[in-house]
Amino acid sequence: MIQSWSRGVADDNMGEAILVELAGKVARHPWWAARGRLLLALLSRLGDSRDSRVIEVGCGWGTNLTALERAGYHVVGLDISRQSLERIDRPDRQLIEADLTQDLPADAPQYDVVLALDVIEHVDDDRAVVRRLAQLARPGGHVIVSVPALPELFSEFDSVQGHRRRYTPETLRAAIDGSGLKIERMMWWGQWMARILGRRKSANRARPGEGNAQVYARYLTVPPWPAPLLLDLMYRMDQGRTLAGRNKTGTSLFAVAVKP
């Protein structure tokens, strides 16, 4: 069931064709599987029970929704893209169409956990969006934000997705400051990938006449077996380092905040 709070233009943030056409490719990609595992491990460490009310802002392809539902969480998905919501809609799933650059309804519910995974880099005013994330959290509830890290890695790969920026710990803190949230911890993820992305930063994969979805699909190409197995192993090793706070850099940053 899809409820509408507000409507915006999905292409202003991320090409809707990417969200709709590449769902199958994303569902099979090791990066999204690894991020889903990290999310579940993080929620477990925070002590959030399966009875927690969770909302994922920017649920997109629905990969995290599926992982959370399988783990037993009560989860709501929110996205600006009506087309992507219609693609993942089903009778037992609660979905919300909303543009987080606009004000929330006065009666918007509050949740135990608010997730915004790789969302705020897609908007011009990230601080305003974080303030609305805070509004969605109940007092004592957690807000988990992940973002692409290291501005020096910004490349065509970011541009085709609609990224405005990549973050440092300082700029992510600045985006959260003034929202009413208190950052409990910040973690680097994907340390082993930082050098790889650095080497391919100058590569351009766009071809004449192609749309962003076609270019992005090329970036998501995974080498043949056993590369997927090796990628999975590297992500699993990195997850432990992330949760223990041992990574000193990475391709992503996670901030865990609480609403006092």
N, C-alpha and C positions, 0 to 999 in steps of 0.2 A: 504494500500500500504506500502510495506517495502522497505526502502532505506538502503543500506549497506555502512557504513563509514569504518569499520574495523571489523575483526573477532577475537574472542578469544575463550577460553575454559570455558564455563559456570560453569562446575564442579569445576574449580579452585576457584570459589567464593561462589557458593551455588549449591547444587546438582540439576541438571536439572530435575531429576525425581520428586523432591519436587515441582518445578515450574509447571510441566505439570500435574502430577497425583493428586495434592491436590487442584487444582483450585476451585472445587465445595465446598470443606470443608472450604477453606479460605473465599469464598464469603459469607458464612452463619455465619461466626464467629463474635461474638460481638466485639472483639478487633479491627478488621479491619474496621468494621462499625463505631466504636467510633473514630478511628484515622481519618477516612474520614470526619466525622463531625467536628472534631477539625481543620483539614486542611481548610475546607470551612470557618469556623468562623474566623480563623487566616487571611486568604486572605481578608475577608470582613473588618476586623479591619485595615489591612494594606492599605486599599483603592484601592486595585487592582480591576479594573473593569472587566466586562465580555468580554470586547474587548482586554484584556491583552493576549499576546502570552505566553503560559505556556508550559514548557517541563518537563516531569517527567523522571528523570534518574533512571533506575532500576525499570521500570514499572511492571515487573514480571507478576503477575496474572491479572493485569488490573483493580483491584478494585478501585484504586484512579482515573484512567482514566475515568471509568464509572461515578463515583461521580462528577467529574469535568465537564464532558460532560453534564450530566443531569442538572447541575447548570448553564450551558450556556457558559462555558469557551472554548476558542480555545486551545486545548491541543494536544501536540505531545508526544508520548511515545518512550523511548529509553531503550534498554536492550541488554545485551551481549548474551542472550539465544535466538537463532533463533527459537527453538521449541516453546518457550513461546510466541514469537511474532506471529508466524504462528497461534497459537491457538486463539489469540485475534484479528487477522487481519480481516478487513472488508473494503469495498470500500470507506467509508466515514471517515476512520481513518488513520492518518499519523503516521507511526512507523519507527524507525531507529534502525538498528543493529549496535552496536558499543561496543568496549572494551575500557573503560575509563582508563585503565592502559597504553593505547597507545595514541599517539598524535592525536589531532583532525584535521580534514581537514582544510586547510588554509581558505576555503570559508564557514566554518560552520556558520550558522545563529546565531543571538543573540536573546534572549528572555527577556520578561518583568519579568518573574518569572521562576526560576530554582528550581526544587524540587529534593531532594535526601533523601528519607525517608527510613531509615534503609538500607543504602547502603554502606557507607564508612567503616563500621566495617567488611565488607567481603573482604577487600583487604589489602595487606601487607603495601603498601605505601599510607596511607590515605591523606597525605598532597599533593601528586601529583594529586590525583583524585579531591581534593577540588580546586586546581589551574585550572583544566579543567572545573569544574563547573563554576568558575569565568569567564572563557573565553566564556562560553555560555550565560552569562548575559550581557545585554546591560548596558551602563553607566546609573546609576540611578535605575537599576533593582534589584530585590530582589533574594537572594538565601536562601532557607529554607532547613536546614539539621536536620534530626532526627537520633538519635542513641540509642542503648540500654545502660542503665546507671548502675553504681555501679559495679566496678570490683569484689567486694566480692560476687556478685550474679552469677558469671560465672559458668556454669554447663554443663551437658550433653545437655541440651536444646539449649545452644549456639553452642556447638561443632557440633551437627548434622546439624545445619544450615550453617556452614562454617564461624561462627564469629571468628575473630582474637582477639577481645577484647571487653570489655564494658568500658564506658567512665565516667569520672568525668567532671565537668565544666572546670577544668584546662586542661585536656587532649583534650577536644573538642576545646577549644580556641587554643591550640597548633597546632591542625590539620588545623585550619583556618588561623592562622598567616602566613604571607608571601604570601598569595593568591591574595592580592589586594582587599580583601573584608573587610568591616568594620562591626563588630558585633553590631547590634542595641539592641538586647535583647536575653536572654537565659531563657528557662522555663523548669521546671520539669513537667513531666506528669506521672500519675499512682502512686501517693503517697500511696494510699490504697493497691496497689498490692505489694509493696516492701516487706512487712513482709511475705506475702504469698509465694513469690518466695524465700525468705530467708529460710523458713521452708522446702521447697522442693528441696533445692539446692543439697543435697547429694543423692537424689533419682535417680536411673538409671532405665530407662524404656526399654532399648534395650534388645532384646532376641536373643539367638544364631541364626546366619544365616540371620538376618534381615538387610535390607538396611536402609539408613538414612530416606528415605521417609516414611517407615513404622513406624519408631520410632517417627518421627516428627508428624505424623498423630495421634499417641497416645497422645502426648502432647496437641494436639488441641481439644481433646475430651471435650465437655461441658456437665456438669451434666444435668439431665432431668429437665423439667419445675417444679418449676418456676425459676430455676437458671438463664436461659438466661435473664429473665426480671430483676432479681436483678443485674446481671452484667451490663446490659444496664443502669440501674438507677445509679449505682456507677460510671460508666464512665461519665454519663451526669453531675453528681455532681462534679466530678474531673475536667471536662473541664472548668467549671467556675473558679475553683481555679487555674488551669494552666494559663488561659488567664489573670487573675488578678495578677499573680505572687505570689500567697499565698502558693503554695506547696514548702516545704523545702527539699524534696527528691522525688524520684520516680523511676520507672523502665525504663523511657525514658527521654532523654534530647532533647529539640528543640532549635536550634540556628537560629535566623533570622538575616541575614546579607544583606548589601547593597553594590553595586559596585559604588564607587564614580564617 
